[in-house]
């Protein structure tokens, strides 16, 4: 059935909810943002928020879901390559693209302790890390594993720098790729 003039497409309410929640999470932190404050900001009732999510935890996980889906896809693409250099390059490219393209979403959640506890309770981050370590062949190579940890832990930090934030996303990606290649000793293909 075609949608009538003036009707919103299915899912538009959820997308607006995610957008509003993300903005308020950035401003007030996740713990400092209530479902009521999100509803008030959207100009809807709290029941309208509950229509989409049973709890704030479910909402936070819903906002994060695209990041986790893409992270899993990045790791899967890296695992599909035969050589270590190709796997590293795929991982670098995918992770940097994920962070640059989703920076506002990622930045809100990267350092939020509430989100850290929630994600640990609902996602197996250790399994993702083990998959990444295996994909790049760093299981028994402690310096390579350390470089990988430094890269994964710090890859979003440069985007918080005002000078870096002024750059176009393509330039941000290029700079992060160059630094990631140096750190992880990835040869250009």
Z-matrix of the N, CA and C atoms (Angstrom, degrees):
N
C 1 1.442
C 2 1.529 1 108.39
N 3 1.313 2 116.76 1 133.02
C 4 1.458 3 121.18 2 179.78
C 5 1.520 4 109.69 3 -73.64
N 6 1.307 5 114.95 4 148.94
C 7 1.461 6 119.37 5 178.85
C 8 1.510 7 109.07 6 -82.62
N 9 1.305 8 115.69 7 142.74
C 10 1.462 9 120.73 8 179.71
C 11 1.508 10 111.72 9 -75.20
N 12 1.298 11 114.54 10 164.65
C 13 1.463 12 120.46 11 177.33
C 14 1.530 13 108.51 12 -63.33
N 15 1.303 14 115.79 13 133.88
C 16 1.451 15 120.54 14 177.71
C 17 1.527 16 114.11 15 87.44
N 18 1.326 17 118.58 16 -5.55
C 19 1.461 18 119.21 17 177.82
C 20 1.517 19 109.16 18 -88.08
N 21 1.300 20 114.16 19 148.95
C 22 1.461 21 119.42 20 179.75
C 23 1.516 22 109.38 21 -90.37
N 24 1.312 23 117.31 22 142.64
C 25 1.456 24 119.34 23 178.49
C 26 1.518 25 110.85 24 -63.97
N 27 1.318 26 115.00 25 150.05
C 28 1.453 27 121.22 26 177.75
C 29 1.531 28 108.53 27 -56.32
N 30 1.310 29 117.68 28 134.42
C 31 1.463 30 121.63 29 -179.62
C 32 1.520 31 113.31 30 94.34
N 33 1.339 32 117.44 31 -12.63
C 34 1.463 33 119.30 32 -179.47
C 35 1.527 34 110.62 33 -64.95
N 36 1.323 35 117.32 34 -35.86
C 37 1.463 36 120.92 35 178.45
C 38 1.512 37 111.74 36 -63.99
N 39 1.316 38 116.27 37 -41.04
C 40 1.463 39 120.48 38 178.43
C 41 1.522 40 110.12 39 -67.05
N 42 1.315 41 117.31 40 -41.14
C 43 1.470 42 120.50 41 179.18
C 44 1.525 43 110.26 42 -63.14
N 45 1.327 44 117.17 43 -42.69
C 46 1.465 45 120.46 44 177.81
C 47 1.524 46 110.46 45 -65.04
N 48 1.320 47 116.83 46 -38.73
C 49 1.463 48 121.67 47 176.99
C 50 1.526 49 110.24 48 -60.59
N 51 1.318 50 117.22 49 -45.68
C 52 1.469 51 120.96 50 178.74
C 53 1.524 52 110.86 51 -61.92
N 54 1.333 53 116.11 52 -43.92
C 55 1.462 54 120.88 53 -179.32
C 56 1.530 55 111.23 54 -61.56
N 57 1.319 56 115.56 55 -46.99
C 58 1.467 57 120.68 56 -179.25
C 59 1.526 58 110.48 57 -65.25
N 60 1.328 59 116.73 58 -46.29
C 61 1.465 60 120.55 59 179.64
C 62 1.523 61 110.44 60 -59.76
N 63 1.317 62 116.98 61 -44.18
C 64 1.464 63 120.90 62 -179.72
C 65 1.527 64 111.17 63 -60.39
N 66 1.323 65 116.65 64 -43.86
C 67 1.463 66 120.41 65 179.66
C 68 1.531 67 111.29 66 -63.60
N 69 1.330 68 117.04 67 -42.96
C 70 1.459 69 120.33 68 179.80
C 71 1.530 70 111.56 69 -71.55
N 72 1.326 71 117.37 70 -35.72
C 73 1.461 72 120.37 71 176.02
C 74 1.526 73 109.82 72 -61.85
N 75 1.335 74 117.10 73 -39.67
C 76 1.469 75 121.18 74 179.28
C 77 1.527 76 110.58 75 -65.76
N 78 1.309 77 115.76 76 -38.38
C 79 1.468 78 120.07 77 -177.38
C 80 1.527 79 112.60 78 -77.87
N 81 1.342 80 117.59 79 -44.79
C 82 1.463 81 121.98 80 -169.92
C 83 1.527 82 114.53 81 -114.01
N 84 1.330 83 117.88 82 -2.13
C 85 1.459 84 120.83 83 -173.25
C 86 1.522 85 109.37 84 80.08
N 87 1.300 86 116.07 85 158.58
C 88 1.460 87 119.86 86 -177.84
C 89 1.522 88 110.15 87 -67.79
N 90 1.324 89 116.09 88 -45.80
C 91 1.460 90 118.99 89 -178.43
C 92 1.528 91 111.68 90 -64.38
N 93 1.324 92 117.49 91 -31.68
C 94 1.448 93 121.45 92 -179.08
C 95 1.524 94 114.95 93 -84.61
N 96 1.318 95 116.39 94 3.34
C 97 1.468 96 121.03 95 -179.44
C 98 1.522 97 109.15 96 -111.59
N 99 1.305 98 115.94 97 121.00
C 100 1.473 99 120.03 98 178.71
C 101 1.526 100 110.02 99 -97.09
N 102 1.321 101 115.65 100 160.53
C 103 1.458 102 119.73 101 174.39
C 104 1.527 103 110.17 102 -61.75
N 105 1.328 104 116.55 103 -34.12
C 106 1.465 105 120.05 104 178.41
C 107 1.521 106 111.03 105 -64.46
N 108 1.337 107 117.29 106 -41.39
C 109 1.467 108 119.49 107 179.91
C 110 1.530 109 110.76 108 -66.34
N 111 1.320 110 117.16 109 -34.27
C 112 1.467 111 120.66 110 176.63
C 113 1.528 112 109.39 111 -66.59
N 114 1.336 113 116.23 112 -46.15
C 115 1.464 114 120.57 113 178.88
C 116 1.526 115 110.49 114 -60.72
N 117 1.330 116 117.23 115 -44.53
C 118 1.463 117 121.24 116 -179.99
C 119 1.525 118 111.00 117 -60.23
N 120 1.330 119 116.12 118 -44.16
C 121 1.458 120 120.64 119 -179.27
C 122 1.532 121 111.42 120 -63.92
N 123 1.324 122 115.99 121 -34.17
C 124 1.468 123 120.74 122 179.78
C 125 1.525 124 111.96 123 -81.15
N 126 1.341 125 117.11 124 -16.11
C 127 1.453 126 120.34 125 -177.05
C 128 1.522 127 112.72 126 77.21
N 129 1.346 128 115.54 127 30.46
C 130 1.464 129 120.81 128 178.52
C 131 1.524 130 108.82 129 -126.09
N 132 1.301 131 115.51 130 174.18
C 133 1.460 132 119.73 131 176.52
C 134 1.530 133 109.89 132 -82.44
N 135 1.308 134 114.92 133 160.47
C 136 1.460 135 119.83 134 176.37
C 137 1.528 136 110.17 135 -61.88
N 138 1.333 137 116.22 136 -31.59
C 139 1.473 138 120.55 137 177.21
C 140 1.524 139 111.30 138 -60.24
N 141 1.339 140 116.81 139 -33.34
C 142 1.467 141 119.99 140 178.07
C 143 1.527 142 110.87 141 -65.51
N 144 1.319 143 116.53 142 -35.05
C 145 1.470 144 120.12 143 176.31
C 146 1.528 145 109.34 144 -69.18
N 147 1.328 146 116.03 145 -43.55
C 148 1.472 147 120.65 146 178.51
C 149 1.527 148 112.37 147 -64.47
N 150 1.306 149 117.81 148 -21.20
C 151 1.463 150 121.08 149 175.61
C 152 1.524 151 109.67 150 -60.57
N 153 1.332 152 116.17 151 -35.73
C 154 1.466 153 121.09 152 -177.68
C 155 1.531 154 112.83 153 -91.51
N 156 1.333 155 117.24 154 -35.67
C 157 1.467 156 121.21 155 -174.94
C 158 1.521 157 110.45 156 -141.00
N 159 1.327 158 115.95 157 140.58
C 160 1.470 159 121.25 158 -179.71
C 161 1.521 160 113.12 159 -75.19
N 162 1.344 161 116.66 160 -23.89
C 163 1.463 162 119.93 161 -175.41
C 164 1.526 163 109.85 162 -155.13
N 165 1.319 164 115.38 163 168.82
C 166 1.464 165 119.74 164 176.83
C 167 1.529 166 109.63 165 -64.12
N 168 1.327 167 117.28 166 -38.75
C 169 1.466 168 119.54 167 177.58
C 170 1.525 169 110.99 168 -57.44
N 171 1.334 170 116.68 169 -44.37
C 172 1.465 171 120.28 170 178.83
C 173 1.529 172 111.15 171 -63.01
N 174 1.335 173 116.44 172 -38.27
C 175 1.460 174 120.52 173 177.64
C 176 1.528 175 110.63 174 -64.26
N 177 1.319 176 117.19 175 -46.85
C 178 1.471 177 120.71 176 179.64
C 179 1.531 178 109.74 177 -58.91
N 180 1.327 179 116.80 178 -46.14
C 181 1.462 180 120.35 179 179.07
C 182 1.529 181 111.14 180 -64.34
N 183 1.327 182 117.07 181 -34.39
C 184 1.460 183 120.64 182 176.65
C 185 1.521 184 112.03 183 -66.15
N 186 1.324 185 116.20 184 -39.78
C 187 1.466 186 120.29 185 177.61
C 188 1.529 187 110.32 186 -67.18
N 189 1.326 188 117.03 187 -34.40
C 190 1.469 189 121.68 188 -179.67
C 191 1.520 190 113.91 189 -81.55
N 192 1.316 191 118.29 190 -19.24
C 193 1.462 192 122.09 191 -173.33
C 194 1.533 193 114.03 192 -49.78
N 195 1.333 194 119.74 193 -44.97
C 196 1.471 195 118.10 194 179.32
C 197 1.525 196 113.11 195 -60.92
N 198 1.330 197 117.25 196 -34.83
C 199 1.467 198 119.99 197 177.94
C 200 1.521 199 110.79 198 -64.40
N 201 1.332 200 116.49 199 -44.55
C 202 1.461 201 119.99 200 -178.16
C 203 1.523 202 111.86 201 -68.92
N 204 1.321 203 116.71 202 -37.21
C 205 1.466 204 119.96 203 176.94
C 206 1.522 205 110.66 204 -63.42
N 207 1.329 206 116.07 205 -43.73
C 208 1.463 207 119.35 206 179.81
C 209 1.526 208 111.31 207 -69.84
N 210 1.323 209 118.32 208 -37.75
C 211 1.461 210 120.67 209 176.66
C 212 1.525 211 110.28 210 -58.49
N 213 1.316 212 116.45 211 -46.11
C 214 1.459 213 120.32 212 178.60
C 215 1.531 214 110.77 213 -61.25
N 216 1.334 215 117.21 214 -41.09
C 217 1.467 216 121.20 215 178.89
C 218 1.527 217 111.43 216 -65.41
N 219 1.331 218 117.35 217 -39.22
C 220 1.474 219 121.09 218 178.54
C 221 1.528 220 109.62 219 -61.76
N 222 1.309 221 116.76 220 -47.01
C 223 1.469 222 120.46 221 -179.53
C 224 1.524 223 110.38 222 -63.35
N 225 1.325 224 116.57 223 -43.06
C 226 1.471 225 120.60 224 179.46
C 227 1.522 226 111.03 225 -61.47
N 228 1.341 227 117.41 226 -42.72
C 229 1.472 228 120.10 227 177.69
C 230 1.528 229 110.94 228 -63.43
N 231 1.328 230 116.97 229 -40.71
C 232 1.470 231 120.02 230 178.93
C 233 1.532 232 110.44 231 -64.10
N 234 1.317 233 116.75 232 -43.34
C 235 1.473 234 121.30 233 -179.61
C 236 1.528 235 112.00 234 -61.70
N 237 1.325 236 117.57 235 -26.50
C 238 1.468 237 121.74 236 -176.43
C 239 1.531 238 113.01 237 -73.71
N 240 1.325 239 117.59 238 -18.48
C 241 1.465 240 120.72 239 -179.82
C 242 1.527 241 109.92 240 -78.83
N 243 1.330 242 115.93 241 148.89
C 244 1.466 243 120.18 242 -177.78
C 245 1.520 244 113.12 243 -81.67
N 246 1.304 245 118.22 244 -44.91
C 247 1.454 246 120.71 245 -174.86
C 248 1.522 247 113.36 246 -91.29
N 249 1.344 248 115.28 247 151.89
C 250 1.467 249 121.43 248 -179.70
C 251 1.522 250 111.57 249 -59.35
N 252 1.320 251 117.94 250 -45.22
C 253 1.463 252 121.45 251 -179.09
C 254 1.527 253 110.86 252 -61.33
N 255 1.313 254 116.94 253 -41.88
C 256 1.474 255 120.57 254 179.36
C 257 1.527 256 110.49 255 -66.72
N 258 1.331 257 117.16 256 -38.82
C 259 1.470 258 119.90 257 177.83
C 260 1.528 259 110.94 258 -65.66
N 261 1.335 260 116.45 259 -43.25
C 262 1.466 261 120.81 260 177.75
C 263 1.524 262 111.12 261 -61.64
N 264 1.323 263 116.37 262 -45.98
C 265 1.458 264 119.98 263 -179.05
C 266 1.528 265 110.67 264 -62.97
N 267 1.330 266 117.31 265 -42.42
C 268 1.469 267 120.84 266 178.09
C 269 1.527 268 110.57 267 -63.18
N 270 1.317 269 116.50 268 -42.26
C 271 1.464 270 120.75 269 178.92
C 272 1.527 271 110.78 270 -63.30
N 273 1.331 272 116.80 271 -47.57
C 274 1.467 273 120.78 272 178.21
C 275 1.524 274 111.11 273 -58.16
N 276 1.313 275 115.84 274 -51.44
C 277 1.463 276 120.71 275 -178.30
C 278 1.527 277 110.81 276 -58.76
N 279 1.317 278 116.09 277 -47.50
C 280 1.461 279 120.37 278 -177.67
C 281 1.516 280 113.19 279 -66.21
N 282 1.330 281 117.37 280 -44.85
C 283 1.463 282 120.72 281 -178.63
C 284 1.524 283 111.03 282 -66.47
N 285 1.316 284 116.78 283 -43.06
C 286 1.460 285 120.21 284 -179.38
C 287 1.529 286 110.37 285 -66.33
N 288 1.313 287 117.41 286 -42.34
C 289 1.463 288 120.36 287 176.82
C 290 1.526 289 110.57 288 -61.42
N 291 1.322 290 116.33 289 -42.63
C 292 1.463 291 121.06 290 178.83
C 293 1.526 292 110.61 291 -58.91
N 294 1.313 293 116.96 292 -46.38
C 295 1.459 294 121.13 293 -177.02
C 296 1.530 295 111.64 294 -70.40
N 297 1.314 296 117.63 295 -46.00
C 298 1.469 297 120.39 296 -177.90
C 299 1.527 298 110.53 297 -66.50
N 300 1.329 299 117.24 298 -44.84
C 301 1.464 300 120.34 299 -176.80
C 302 1.525 301 113.11 300 -72.10
N 303 1.314 302 117.48 301 -21.40
C 304 1.464 303 121.82 302 -178.67
C 305 1.520 304 111.08 303 -121.97
N 306 1.327 305 116.56 304 30.84
C 307 1.455 306 119.94 305 -171.28
C 308 1.524 307 113.73 306 -57.42
N 309 1.312 308 117.73 307 -46.36
C 310 1.466 309 118.53 308 -177.07
C 311 1.527 310 110.68 309 -62.93
N 312 1.322 311 117.12 310 -40.38
C 313 1.463 312 121.14 311 178.36
C 314 1.531 313 109.84 312 -67.24
N 315 1.314 314 116.24 313 -46.08
C 316 1.458 315 120.69 314 -177.33
C 317 1.522 316 111.29 315 -66.26
N 318 1.330 317 116.94 316 -42.13
C 319 1.460 318 121.03 317 -176.68
C 320 1.517 319 112.14 318 -62.33
N 321 1.321 320 116.99 319 -38.09
C 322 1.460 321 120.65 320 -180.00
C 323 1.520 322 110.32 321 -62.09
N 324 1.302 323 115.95 322 -39.59
C 325 1.447 324 119.76 323 -171.60
C 326 1.526 325 114.64 324 -95.57
N 327 1.322 326 117.94 325 -18.15
C 328 1.464 327 120.73 326 -173.87
C 329 1.520 328 113.17 327 -59.49
N 330 1.315 329 117.65 328 -40.07
C 331 1.455 330 118.87 329 -175.89
C 332 1.516 331 114.44 330 -113.27
N 333 1.315 332 118.11 331 8.85
C 334 1.458 333 121.11 332 -176.76
C 335 1.530 334 110.06 333 -82.77
N 336 1.341 335 118.26 334 115.59
C 337 1.475 336 120.51 335 -177.24
C 338 1.528 337 113.26 336 -60.54
N 339 1.324 338 117.28 337 -34.70
C 340 1.468 339 120.85 338 177.83
C 341 1.522 340 109.62 339 -59.38
N 342 1.333 341 115.76 340 -45.87
C 343 1.459 342 120.80 341 -179.08
C 344 1.525 343 110.34 342 -67.47
N 345 1.321 344 116.80 343 -39.83
C 346 1.462 345 119.93 344 178.65
C 347 1.518 346 111.86 345 -56.33
N 348 1.316 347 116.25 346 -47.45
C 349 1.476 348 120.20 347 178.50
C 350 1.520 349 111.25 348 -64.19
N 351 1.310 350 116.85 349 -42.38
C 352 1.462 351 121.31 350 -178.64
C 353 1.521 352 111.28 351 -64.35
N 354 1.313 353 116.79 352 -45.91
C 355 1.469 354 120.65 353 -178.72
C 356 1.525 355 110.31 354 -64.41
N 357 1.319 356 117.37 355 -43.12
C 358 1.464 357 119.78 356 178.43
C 359 1.527 358 112.10 357 -60.78
N 360 1.310 359 116.94 358 -32.33
C 361 1.463 360 120.85 359 179.60
C 362 1.527 361 112.63 360 -76.90
N 363 1.336 362 117.99 361 -21.70
C 364 1.462 363 120.17 362 -173.40
C 365 1.523 364 115.44 363 -117.62
N 366 1.318 365 118.07 364 -11.83
C 367 1.465 366 120.84 365 -178.27
C 368 1.526 367 109.50 366 -134.26
N 369 1.302 368 115.22 367 146.13
C 370 1.456 369 120.62 368 179.48
C 371 1.528 370 109.49 369 -90.84
N 372 1.345 371 115.75 370 78.99
C 373 1.459 372 120.91 371 -179.43
C 374 1.518 373 111.58 372 -62.67
N 375 1.312 374 116.29 373 -32.67
C 376 1.470 375 120.36 374 178.98
C 377 1.528 376 110.44 375 -63.48
N 378 1.324 377 116.71 376 -39.96
C 379 1.463 378 119.57 377 179.02
C 380 1.523 379 110.44 378 -64.62
N 381 1.354 380 117.29 379 -41.98
C 382 1.459 381 120.10 380 176.48
C 383 1.516 382 110.65 381 -60.79
N 384 1.330 383 116.66 382 -43.57
C 385 1.462 384 119.69 383 179.47
C 386 1.527 385 110.94 384 -62.40
N 387 1.324 386 118.05 385 -44.09
C 388 1.470 387 120.96 386 178.72
C 389 1.532 388 111.37 387 -61.85
N 390 1.316 389 116.46 388 -37.50
C 391 1.468 390 119.59 389 176.75
C 392 1.527 391 110.46 390 -64.24
N 393 1.329 392 117.56 391 -41.86
C 394 1.461 393 121.30 392 179.14
C 395 1.526 394 110.01 393 -64.77
N 396 1.327 395 116.84 394 -46.65
C 397 1.472 396 121.03 395 179.95
C 398 1.526 397 110.13 396 -59.21
N 399 1.324 398 117.24 397 -44.90
C 400 1.469 399 120.98 398 179.44
C 401 1.525 400 110.80 399 -65.59
N 402 1.324 401 117.23 400 -40.64
C 403 1.469 402 120.71 401 -178.28
C 404 1.523 403 111.65 402 -61.43
N 405 1.328 404 116.57 403 -35.66
C 406 1.468 405 119.22 404 -178.10
C 407 1.524 406 112.26 405 -97.70
N 408 1.324 407 117.09 406 4.70
C 409 1.461 408 121.08 407 175.53
C 410 1.512 409 114.11 408 67.84
N 411 1.334 410 117.61 409 37.00
C 412 1.462 411 120.91 410 -176.81
C 413 1.527 412 112.41 411 -107.49
N 414 1.340 413 117.47 412 19.13
C 415 1.466 414 119.74 413 -177.61
C 416 1.520 415 112.27 414 -59.22
N 417 1.324 416 116.99 415 -45.17
C 418 1.466 417 120.05 416 -176.48
C 419 1.532 418 112.47 417 -114.34
N 420 1.304 419 117.04 418 9.59
C 421 1.462 420 122.30 419 179.78
C 422 1.527 421 108.03 420 -106.04
N 423 1.356 422 115.82 421 91.23
C 424 1.459 423 120.47 422 -173.91
C 425 1.533 424 113.78 423 -59.89
N 426 1.337 425 120.44 424 -42.19
C 427 1.471 426 118.76 425 176.27
C 428 1.536 427 112.64 426 -62.11
N 429 1.334 428 117.97 427 -39.71
C 430 1.469 429 120.83 428 178.57
C 431 1.526 430 110.27 429 -66.69
N 432 1.321 431 116.05 430 -39.47
C 433 1.472 432 120.68 431 178.90
C 434 1.535 433 110.06 432 -65.02
N 435 1.335 434 116.79 433 -40.84
C 436 1.460 435 121.48 434 178.80
C 437 1.526 436 110.40 435 -64.43
N 438 1.327 437 117.14 436 -44.49
C 439 1.468 438 120.87 437 177.97
C 440 1.530 439 110.34 438 -61.15
N 441 1.315 440 116.31 439 -40.02
C 442 1.460 441 120.84 440 178.10
C 443 1.531 442 110.98 441 -62.89
N 444 1.322 443 116.85 442 -43.77
C 445 1.467 444 121.16 443 178.47
C 446 1.529 445 111.21 444 -63.19
N 447 1.327 446 117.00 445 -41.05
C 448 1.463 447 120.97 446 178.32
C 449 1.527 448 109.68 447 -63.13
N 450 1.331 449 116.02 448 -44.49
C 451 1.460 450 120.17 449 179.18
C 452 1.532 451 111.13 450 -62.16
N 453 1.324 452 116.92 451 -51.52
C 454 1.467 453 120.59 452 -177.66
C 455 1.526 454 111.82 453 -62.87
N 456 1.327 455 116.30 454 -39.33
C 457 1.461 456 120.30 455 -178.45
C 458 1.520 457 113.84 456 -73.92
N 459 1.315 458 117.10 457 -26.81
C 460 1.450 459 119.34 458 -173.47
C 461 1.507 460 116.82 459 -114.74
N 462 1.332 461 117.90 460 2.61
C 463 1.462 462 118.23 461 -172.08
C 464 1.521 463 114.35 462 -66.25
N 465 1.314 464 118.39 463 -23.44
C 466 1.469 465 118.16 464 179.05
C 467 1.529 466 112.25 465 -92.53
N 468 1.313 467 118.31 466 -13.96
C 469 1.468 468 121.11 467 -177.05
C 470 1.530 469 113.23 468 -58.03
N 471 1.346 470 119.92 469 -42.78
C 472 1.470 471 117.94 470 -179.40
C 473 1.524 472 113.75 471 -60.63
N 474 1.326 473 117.64 472 -26.48
C 475 1.461 474 120.35 473 -178.12
C 476 1.530 475 112.03 474 -72.18
N 477 1.334 476 116.91 475 -10.97
C 478 1.461 477 120.91 476 176.58
C 479 1.530 478 111.07 477 -85.25
N 480 1.321 479 116.54 478 -13.59
C 481 1.457 480 121.55 479 178.99
C 482 1.530 481 109.43 480 -73.21
N 483 1.332 482 117.86 481 130.13
C 484 1.474 483 120.14 482 -178.01
C 485 1.532 484 113.74 483 -57.38
N 486 1.328 485 117.43 484 -37.86
C 487 1.472 486 119.86 485 179.17
C 488 1.527 487 110.45 486 -65.10
N 489 1.310 488 116.27 487 -44.45
C 490 1.466 489 121.10 488 179.83
C 491 1.531 490 110.17 489 -66.46
N 492 1.317 491 116.54 490 -37.10
C 493 1.469 492 120.84 491 -178.53
C 494 1.529 493 111.65 492 -64.80
N 495 1.325 494 117.10 493 -25.67
C 496 1.466 495 120.66 494 179.94
C 497 1.532 496 112.27 495 -76.95
N 498 1.312 497 116.92 496 -16.27
C 499 1.467 498 120.34 497 -177.91
C 500 1.523 499 110.93 498 -74.44
N 501 1.319 500 114.68 499 154.34
C 502 1.465 501 119.87 500 173.58
C 503 1.537 502 108.35 501 -65.85
N 504 1.327 503 118.11 502 149.84
C 505 1.468 504 120.46 503 179.00
C 506 1.536 505 113.29 504 -52.99
N 507 1.333 506 117.67 505 -38.29
C 508 1.468 507 119.90 506 179.46
C 509 1.532 508 110.78 507 -62.62
N 510 1.334 509 116.88 508 -39.45
C 511 1.463 510 120.53 509 178.77
C 512 1.530 511 111.08 510 -70.48
N 513 1.330 512 116.56 511 -37.59
C 514 1.468 513 120.04 512 175.23
C 515 1.531 514 110.06 513 -59.69
N 516 1.339 515 115.49 514 -46.23
C 517 1.474 516 119.80 515 179.00
C 518 1.525 517 111.08 516 -59.21
N 519 1.340 518 116.45 517 -45.50
C 520 1.470 519 120.53 518 -178.81
C 521 1.531 520 111.06 519 -59.71
N 522 1.330 521 117.29 520 -46.12
C 523 1.463 522 120.62 521 -179.71
C 524 1.530 523 111.51 522 -64.37
N 525 1.318 524 116.17 523 -44.71
C 526 1.467 525 119.37 524 179.29
C 527 1.530 526 111.26 525 -65.01
N 528 1.319 527 117.12 526 -37.44
C 529 1.469 528 120.27 527 177.41
C 530 1.529 529 110.55 528 -63.20
N 531 1.335 530 116.46 529 -45.37
C 532 1.468 531 120.00 530 -179.63
C 533 1.536 532 110.34 531 -59.97
N 534 1.320 533 116.43 532 -46.52
C 535 1.468 534 119.74 533 -179.79
C 536 1.529 535 111.19 534 -67.36
N 537 1.322 536 117.05 535 -41.65
C 538 1.461 537 120.50 536 178.12
C 539 1.514 538 111.94 537 -61.91
N 540 1.344 539 116.83 538 -41.53
C 541 1.475 540 120.56 539 178.21
C 542 1.528 541 110.68 540 -63.47
N 543 1.317 542 116.64 541 -41.45
C 544 1.462 543 119.68 542 178.70
C 545 1.531 544 110.74 543 -63.65
N 546 1.326 545 115.76 544 -48.22
C 547 1.452 546 120.57 545 -177.39
C 548 1.529 547 111.75 546 -63.10
N 549 1.330 548 116.50 547 -44.25
C 550 1.467 549 120.56 548 -176.25
C 551 1.530 550 112.38 549 -94.32
N 552 1.341 551 115.74 550 2.27
C 553 1.460 552 121.85 551 177.88
C 554 1.525 553 111.55 552 55.49
N 555 1.330 554 114.54 553 51.38
C 556 1.465 555 121.30 554 178.25
C 557 1.515 556 108.23 555 -96.24
N 558 1.326 557 115.30 556 124.90
C 559 1.461 558 120.28 557 175.97
C 560 1.522 559 108.51 558 -78.32
N 561 1.317 560 115.41 559 145.00
C 562 1.474 561 119.49 560 175.16
C 563 1.515 562 108.99 561 -68.72
N 564 1.345 563 114.51 562 140.62
C 565 1.470 564 119.29 563 177.77
C 566 1.490 565 110.79 564 -81.28
